[in-house]
Amino acid sequence: MSYLAAFWNLENFFAPDGYPQREPWLAAELKSELAGWTPELFDRKASQLAVIIAQMKQGAGPDLLGVCEVENRFALQALADKLNVMRPARNYQLVHVYASHDQRGIDTAFLYDANVLAVNLSELFSHWVIQRTGTRDITQCTFITRAGNELIALANHWPSRSGGPGMGPEYSAGFRATAGETLGYWHDRIREVKGANAAIIAMGDFNDQPYDPSLQRHAVASRERGDVVRAQSAKFYNLAWKFFNQQVTDHRGKAREIDGTLYFGGDANVFDQILVAKGLLTGPGKLKVNEASAHIEAYAEMVDHRVTEGAMRFGLPRGDAAANTNAMGYSDHFPVSVVIDEV
């Protein structure tokens, strides 16, 4: 059997303005952003996201989807409900530990098809990335296939490259280095418990490029497959190097080349990445990654030719929905995915 594992930054997927269970501090923080974020706009955003997710795996939908920038279980459940209507053969359930320490209340989480994967609830963790300001936790979960094989997945959303007014990515680089060290630390701990050939996949919006120190040095995520296979210590193989210069078709049917998962200021960035441990490359385990399958899930309707070849975003109303939202949009990130074969 083959499993499609994917990741998507859902871009500000908040519950509607006035959501009664939103904590007062978060309601105050988001007051201006969510002004006009009606239940109808929220529902439209959820529908747009579901349309893209349902197209994955040749229209069957992914078996496992890591997400970030989702506010809470309410929003995530709304998305799962739409997917279960669109793909009745699926039974999407959610893994959401609790609200993270992020200042805007956005979390990492998973959706998974309970028809093909089970969750070991005793191995569900939320790893706190400790820094001066709050940031998203790393969600770790052990999924079990029907054949009894374990896949340990970690959903990441590392600190933003914006350090504040007048401060560039250099200012915030240390925060992402800390996140990289956190991921690297838990990679080590998983191997201690599960063995050197554990099937581990780390997915996320890392807010850095594959060649940046946070990935290469701190998370120990390498471009060189052989280095990972030969390593005696914890190393990841970074499949995101395959995401550069990918051919896609835009919504007008024109063939174009995209160079990243996120475009900002007209520049392409490969921030959304998939890292796999040695156990998914070689060894006695039954789960093996199909390296050639790793790609950006950029469907024609998502590609906005007006802003280089970036993803068409949905936006937030900020008091003026007509000016600041696009009901035909999705997210400012493209999803990424890879196939994992059970041999």
C-alpha positions in Angstrom: 0.0 0.0 0.0 1.1 3.6 -0.6 0.4 6.6 1.6 0.4 10.2 0.6 1.8 12.4 3.4 1.4 16.1 2.8 1.8 19.5 4.6 0.1 22.8 4.1 0.3 26.2 5.7 -3.4 27.1 5.8 -2.7 30.9 6.2 -4.6 32.4 9.0 -7.3 29.8 9.3 -9.1 31.4 12.2 -12.6 30.6 13.6 -15.0 33.4 12.8 -14.9 36.8 14.5 -16.7 36.6 17.8 -16.0 32.9 18.3 -17.3 32.4 21.9 -14.5 30.1 23.1 -11.7 32.4 21.9 -9.6 33.5 24.9 -9.9 37.2 25.7 -6.2 38.0 25.2 -6.3 36.4 21.7 -9.6 38.2 20.8 -7.8 41.5 21.7 -4.7 40.6 19.7 -6.8 39.7 16.6 -9.5 42.3 16.8 -8.4 44.4 13.8 -7.4 41.4 11.7 -10.7 39.5 12.2 -13.1 42.4 11.9 -15.5 41.2 9.3 -14.4 37.6 9.4 -18.0 36.3 9.3 -19.1 32.7 9.5 -19.8 32.9 5.8 -16.2 34.0 5.0 -14.9 31.3 7.3 -17.0 28.7 5.6 -15.8 29.9 2.2 -12.2 29.7 3.3 -12.7 26.1 4.6 -14.4 25.1 1.3 -11.5 26.5 -0.7 -9.0 24.7 1.3 -10.9 21.4 1.1 -11.2 21.7 -2.7 -7.4 21.6 -3.0 -6.8 18.9 -0.4 -9.4 16.7 -2.0 -7.4 16.8 -5.3 -4.3 15.3 -3.7 -3.4 11.6 -4.4 -5.1 11.8 -7.8 -8.4 12.9 -6.3 -8.5 10.5 -3.4 -7.2 13.0 -0.9 -4.1 12.6 1.3 -3.7 9.8 3.9 -1.9 12.2 6.3 -1.9 16.0 6.2 0.2 18.1 8.5 -1.0 21.7 8.8 -0.1 25.0 10.4 -1.6 28.4 10.9 -4.9 26.8 12.2 -6.4 28.5 15.3 -8.1 25.6 17.1 -10.0 22.3 16.9 -13.1 24.1 15.8 -11.5 25.4 12.6 -9.7 22.1 11.9 -12.9 20.1 12.5 -14.8 22.3 10.0 -12.2 21.4 7.4 -12.3 17.7 8.2 -16.1 17.7 8.0 -16.0 19.3 4.5 -13.4 16.8 3.3 -15.4 13.8 4.6 -18.4 15.1 2.6 -16.3 15.6 -0.5 -14.5 12.2 -0.2 -17.0 9.9 1.6 -14.5 7.0 1.3 -12.3 8.8 3.7 -12.7 9.3 7.4 -10.6 12.3 8.3 -10.0 12.8 12.0 -7.7 15.3 13.7 -4.7 15.4 15.9 -4.6 18.7 17.8 -2.9 18.6 21.2 -3.7 22.1 22.6 -3.2 25.7 21.8 0.4 26.6 21.3 2.4 29.4 22.9 2.2 31.5 19.7 1.3 35.1 20.2 -1.4 34.9 17.5 -2.8 31.6 18.7 -2.0 29.6 15.5 -1.1 25.9 15.9 0.4 22.9 14.1 -1.8 19.8 13.8 -2.6 16.8 11.6 -5.5 15.4 9.7 -5.4 11.7 9.0 -7.7 9.1 7.4 -8.8 6.8 10.3 -9.7 4.1 7.7 -6.0 3.5 6.9 -4.1 5.0 9.9 -4.5 4.8 13.6 -3.0 7.0 16.3 -1.1 5.9 19.3 -2.4 8.5 21.8 0.3 7.6 24.3 2.8 8.9 21.8 1.3 12.3 21.1 3.4 15.3 22.1 3.6 19.0 21.8 7.3 20.1 22.0 7.7 23.7 23.2 10.2 25.7 21.3 11.7 27.9 24.0 12.6 31.4 23.0 12.0 35.0 24.4 8.7 35.3 22.6 6.0 32.6 22.2 6.1 30.5 19.0 4.4 27.5 17.6 5.0 24.1 19.2 6.2 21.1 17.2 3.5 18.5 17.2 4.7 14.9 17.3 2.5 11.9 16.7 2.9 8.1 16.0 0.6 6.8 13.3 0.1 3.1 12.8 -0.8 1.5 9.5 -3.2 -1.4 9.2 -0.2 -3.7 8.8 1.1 -2.5 12.1 4.0 -0.3 10.9 4.7 2.9 12.7 5.3 6.3 11.1 6.4 9.0 13.5 5.4 12.5 12.1 6.4 15.9 13.4 4.5 19.1 12.2 6.6 22.2 12.3 6.0 26.0 11.9 9.2 27.8 12.7 9.5 31.5 13.8 8.8 34.1 11.2 11.7 35.8 9.3 10.3 39.2 10.3 12.0 40.5 13.4 9.9 43.6 13.7 9.9 47.0 12.0 13.2 47.6 10.3 14.6 44.2 11.2 15.3 41.5 8.6 15.7 37.8 8.7 19.2 38.0 10.3 17.6 39.3 13.5 15.2 36.4 13.8 17.7 33.7 12.5 18.5 32.6 16.1 14.9 31.9 16.8 14.8 29.4 13.8 18.1 28.0 14.9 16.5 27.3 18.3 13.6 25.6 16.5 16.1 23.5 14.5 17.9 22.4 17.6 14.5 21.5 19.2 13.7 19.3 16.2 17.1 17.8 16.2 16.9 17.0 19.9 13.6 15.2 19.5 14.9 13.3 16.5 17.7 12.0 18.8 15.2 11.1 21.6 12.9 9.2 19.1 15.9 7.1 17.9 16.8 6.3 21.5 13.4 4.9 22.1 12.4 3.5 18.7 15.8 2.6 17.3 18.0 4.0 14.6 15.8 2.7 11.8 12.6 4.3 13.0 10.4 5.7 10.2 10.3 9.5 11.0 9.0 12.3 8.8 9.3 16.0 9.7 7.1 18.3 7.7 6.5 22.0 8.0 6.8 25.6 7.1 10.4 26.2 8.3 10.6 29.9 7.3 14.1 29.2 6.0 15.5 27.8 2.9 16.9 24.2 2.7 20.4 25.6 2.6 20.1 27.9 5.7 21.9 27.0 8.9 18.7 26.3 10.9 18.0 23.3 8.6 21.4 22.1 7.6 23.4 22.7 10.9 20.8 22.8 13.7 18.1 20.3 12.5 20.9 18.3 10.7 18.9 18.1 7.5 21.2 17.2 4.5 20.9 17.4 0.8 23.2 14.4 0.5 21.3 11.1 0.7 24.4 9.1 1.2 25.5 11.1 4.2 22.2 10.3 5.9 22.3 6.6 5.0 25.8 6.3 6.3 25.3 8.4 9.4 25.4 6.8 12.8 23.8 9.8 14.4 20.4 11.5 13.8 20.3 13.1 10.4 17.4 14.0 8.1 17.4 13.8 4.3 15.8 17.0 3.0 13.5 16.2 0.0 12.8 19.9 -0.5 15.8 20.3 -2.7 13.6 18.7 -5.4 11.1 21.6 -5.1 13.2 24.1 -7.1 12.2 24.7 -10.7 9.0 22.7 -10.9 6.8 22.9 -13.9 3.1 23.7 -13.3 0.1 24.9 -15.3 -1.6 28.2 -14.2 -5.3 28.8 -14.1 -5.2 30.0 -17.7 -3.8 26.7 -18.9 -0.3 28.2 -19.5 2.8 26.1 -18.6 4.9 27.9 -16.1 7.8 27.2 -13.8 7.6 27.8 -10.0 10.7 28.1 -7.9 9.2 27.9 -4.4 6.4 27.1 -2.1 5.9 30.8 -1.1 6.4 34.0 -3.0 7.1 37.2 -1.1 7.8 40.5 -2.8 8.1 38.6 -6.1 10.9 36.3 -4.7 10.5 32.6 -4.5 11.2 30.8 -1.3 11.2 27.1 -0.5 10.0 27.3 3.1 7.7 24.3 3.1 9.8 21.2 3.3 9.7 17.5 4.0 12.5 15.8 5.9 12.8 12.0 6.3 15.0 10.0 8.6 17.3 7.1 7.6 14.7 4.5 8.5 12.5 5.7 5.6 15.4 5.4 3.2 17.0 2.1 4.1 17.1 -0.5 6.8 14.7 -3.4 7.8 11.5 -1.3 8.2 8.5 -1.8 5.9 7.9 1.9 5.2 10.0 3.5 2.5 9.8 7.0 1.0 9.3 7.3 -2.7 11.9 10.1 -3.2 10.9 10.9 -6.8 7.3 11.6 -5.7 8.2 14.6 -3.5 6.7 17.7 -5.1 4.8 20.9 -4.7 1.0 20.5 -4.9 0.4 23.5 -7.2 -2.9 23.1 -9.0 -3.8 25.4 -11.9 -6.5 27.3 -10.0 -4.0 28.2 -7.2 -1.2 29.7 -9.4 -1.5 33.4 -9.5 0.3 34.7 -12.6 -0.1 38.3 -11.4 2.4 37.8 -8.6 5.2 35.9 -10.2 3.9 32.3 -9.9 2.9 32.4 -6.3 -0.1 30.9 -4.6 -3.4 32.8 -4.7 -4.1 33.8 -1.1 -7.5 34.2 0.6 -6.5 36.9 3.1 -8.3 38.3 6.2 -10.9 41.1 6.1 -9.2 43.6 8.5 -12.4 45.5 8.6 -12.9 45.6 4.8 -13.6 42.2 3.3 -14.1 43.5 -0.2 -10.7 45.0 -0.3 -8.7 42.5 1.7 -10.1 39.0 0.9 -10.3 37.0 -2.3 -13.1 34.4 -2.3 -11.3 32.6 -5.1 -8.1 32.3 -3.1 -6.7 29.6 -0.8 -3.4 30.3 1.0 -0.2 32.2 0.4 1.6 28.8 0.5 1.5 25.8 -1.8 1.1 22.4 -0.2 4.0 19.8 -0.5 3.7 16.1 -0.5 5.5 12.7 -0.8 4.5 9.1 -1.2 5.5 6.5 1.4 5.3 2.9 0.3 4.6 0.0 2.5 6.8 -2.8 1.2 
